[in-house]
Amino acid sequence: MPPRSTRRHRPWSAADDGGTSPLPSQPHPRNNRMNEKVMAVLDAYHERMREEDQRRRETPPMGGSENWRDQVLLAVGPDTGQLLNILSRSLKAPNILEIGTSYGYSGIWLAEAAQATGGRLTTLELQDYKTAYARDMATKAGLADAIDFKVGDALQLIAELPFKLDLVLLDLWKNLYEPCLEAFYPKLNPGAIIVADNMLWPGGEEVKRYGRAVRAKPGMTSVLLPVGSGLEISRFEPT
């Protein structure tokens, strides 16, 4: 069975920001809880985001978007990153699952919280070169020991997880949001939190279907927040 892609391409347009959350116009406040190694890595990511955004605006990609979209960060952005860190730190020794490692930006925020609380991050990605980049950045941040990197088909990897989950980040191609929900829902601990990115931008019917599906799940309470590209934040509490 061929690997199932964790990304689905769509045409690029001049108005497209690549599905990323833009950096704030003012410098983002530094997180005083984080050590300098972590902050230096986040600063490096932010600089790359700015450079990629500037190049994209000056010279739109030629010949379609597929290669371009695989080479840029497409990261959640600092506001969503801060929120992920806060949510993760609110949990005690959490098992965190990130579905869609990409180049590892959101994983830094999640792993920092996992390391601080005695938890662990497991992050899934189809492309091994993205995982290699993310692993290198996590090593520079001093967080690699808090992360399990897994490469392969998202649904298969979720099915193989031997532990229950306390927080899940969904940030892969949107046609896989609902199938991933069905895969990890039986593995949720009571009180588990699910965060789904890109619910408002770029949006679309696939994320609407996910929103309806997660709200229909027994024990699930959910809210859509205008943070970053739009976050559906859900909490599982079985009755």
C-alpha positions in Angstrom: 0.0 0.0 0.0 1.6 3.3 -1.0 2.1 6.0 1.7 -0.8 8.3 2.2 0.3 11.9 1.6 0.1 14.2 4.7 -0.2 17.2 2.4 -2.5 18.1 -0.5 -1.5 20.7 -2.9 -3.7 23.6 -4.2 -2.9 26.3 -6.7 -0.9 29.3 -5.6 -2.3 32.8 -6.1 -0.8 36.2 -5.4 -3.1 36.6 -2.4 -2.1 33.3 -0.9 0.1 33.5 2.2 0.9 29.8 1.9 -1.4 28.8 4.7 0.9 30.2 7.4 0.1 32.5 10.2 1.7 35.9 9.6 4.2 37.2 12.1 2.9 40.2 14.1 3.8 43.7 12.9 5.4 44.4 16.2 8.2 42.1 17.7 6.6 39.2 19.4 7.1 39.3 23.2 9.8 36.9 24.4 8.6 34.0 26.5 10.5 34.4 29.8 10.0 30.8 30.8 12.1 29.5 27.9 15.8 29.2 27.9 18.0 31.1 25.4 18.7 28.0 23.3 15.0 27.5 22.6 14.5 31.2 22.0 17.4 31.3 19.6 15.9 28.5 17.5 12.5 30.2 17.5 14.1 33.4 16.4 15.8 31.5 13.5 12.5 30.1 12.4 10.9 33.6 12.6 13.7 35.0 10.4 13.2 32.3 7.9 9.5 33.0 7.8 10.1 36.7 7.1 12.6 35.9 4.4 10.2 33.4 2.7 7.3 35.8 2.9 9.3 38.6 1.4 10.6 36.4 -1.5 7.1 35.1 -2.2 5.7 38.7 -2.4 8.5 39.9 -4.6 8.7 36.9 -7.0 5.6 34.6 -7.1 6.6 30.9 -7.7 6.6 29.8 -11.3 5.4 26.5 -12.7 2.9 25.6 -10.0 3.0 25.5 -6.3 3.8 21.9 -5.4 7.6 22.1 -5.2 7.4 25.6 -3.6 5.0 24.5 -0.9 7.2 21.6 0.1 10.2 23.9 0.6 8.7 26.6 2.8 7.9 26.4 6.5 4.1 26.8 6.4 4.3 27.2 10.1 1.5 27.9 12.6 3.1 31.3 13.6 4.1 32.6 17.0 0.6 33.4 18.4 -0.5 29.8 17.8 2.8 28.6 19.1 2.4 30.4 22.3 -1.1 29.1 22.8 0.1 25.5 22.1 2.8 26.0 24.7 0.3 27.3 27.3 -2.2 24.5 26.7 0.5 21.8 26.9 2.0 23.3 30.1 -1.5 23.2 31.7 -1.3 19.3 31.5 0.7 17.1 33.8 3.3 14.9 32.1 1.3 15.0 28.8 1.6 12.6 25.9 1.4 15.0 23.0 0.8 14.0 19.4 1.6 16.3 16.5 0.2 15.1 13.2 2.3 17.0 10.5 5.8 17.8 11.7 6.7 19.8 8.6 9.9 21.6 9.4 9.4 21.5 13.2 8.4 25.0 14.3 5.3 24.0 16.2 7.1 21.0 17.6 9.6 23.4 19.4 6.7 25.0 21.3 5.2 21.7 22.1 8.4 19.9 23.1 9.5 22.8 25.3 6.2 22.4 27.3 6.6 18.6 27.3 10.2 18.8 28.6 9.1 21.3 31.3 6.2 19.1 32.6 7.8 15.7 32.3 5.8 14.8 29.2 6.7 13.7 25.7 6.0 14.8 22.1 5.5 12.3 19.3 5.4 14.0 15.9 4.4 12.4 12.6 5.6 13.4 9.1 5.6 11.7 5.6 8.7 13.4 4.3 12.0 12.3 5.8 13.9 15.5 4.8 11.5 17.6 6.8 11.9 15.3 9.8 15.7 15.6 9.5 15.5 19.4 9.5 13.1 19.4 12.5 15.3 17.0 14.4 18.3 19.2 13.8 16.5 22.3 15.1 15.2 20.4 18.1 18.8 19.3 18.9 20.0 22.9 18.7 17.2 23.9 21.1 18.1 21.1 23.5 14.7 19.5 23.1 15.5 16.4 21.0 15.4 14.1 24.0 11.7 15.1 24.6 10.6 14.2 21.0 9.9 10.9 19.2 10.1 11.6 15.4 8.2 9.2 13.2 8.1 9.1 9.4 5.4 7.5 7.4 1.7 7.3 6.8 -0.2 9.3 9.4 -3.1 6.9 9.8 -0.9 3.9 10.1 1.4 5.6 12.6 -1.6 6.7 14.8 -2.9 3.1 14.8 0.4 1.9 16.0 0.7 4.2 19.0 0.8 2.2 22.2 -0.2 4.9 24.6 -3.1 7.3 25.4 -3.0 11.0 24.3 -3.4 14.2 26.3 -3.0 16.7 23.5 -3.2 16.4 19.7 -2.2 19.0 17.1 -3.7 18.5 13.7 -1.7 20.4 11.0 -1.6 18.4 7.8 -3.6 18.3 4.6 -7.2 19.0 5.4 -8.7 16.0 3.7 -6.9 13.9 6.4 -8.3 15.9 9.4 -11.5 13.8 9.8 -9.8 10.4 9.1 -7.1 11.3 11.7 -9.8 12.2 14.2 -11.4 8.8 13.8 -8.0 7.2 14.3 -6.9 9.0 17.5 -10.3 9.5 19.1 -10.3 6.1 20.8 -6.8 6.9 22.2 -7.8 10.1 24.0 -7.4 10.4 27.8 -10.1 12.1 29.8 -9.4 15.8 29.6 -7.5 15.5 26.4 -7.2 18.6 24.2 -7.3 18.6 20.4 -6.1 21.7 18.4 -6.8 21.8 14.6 -5.0 24.5 12.6 -6.1 26.4 9.4 -9.8 26.3 10.3 -10.4 29.8 9.0 -7.6 30.3 6.5 -7.5 28.8 4.0 -10.6 27.1 5.3 -12.8 25.2 2.9 -15.3 22.3 3.0 -12.9 19.8 4.4 -12.2 21.8 7.6 -16.0 22.4 7.9 -16.6 18.7 7.8 -13.9 18.2 10.5 -15.5 20.9 12.6 -18.9 19.1 12.4 -17.3 15.7 13.1 -15.4 16.7 16.2 -18.4 18.5 17.7 -20.5 15.4 17.1 -18.2 13.1 19.0 -19.4 11.9 22.4 -17.8 13.8 25.3 -16.4 16.5 23.1 -16.7 20.3 23.7 -15.3 22.5 21.0 -14.8 26.2 20.1 -13.4 27.9 17.0 -11.0 30.7 17.8 -9.6 33.5 15.5 -6.0 32.9 16.5 -3.4 32.6 13.7 -5.1 30.9 10.8 -8.0 29.8 12.9 -8.0 27.1 15.6 -10.7 24.6 16.5 -9.9 23.7 20.1 -11.7 20.7 21.5 -11.7 19.0 24.9 -12.6 15.4 25.5 -14.4 14.5 28.8 -16.3 11.2 28.6 -19.6 11.1 30.4 
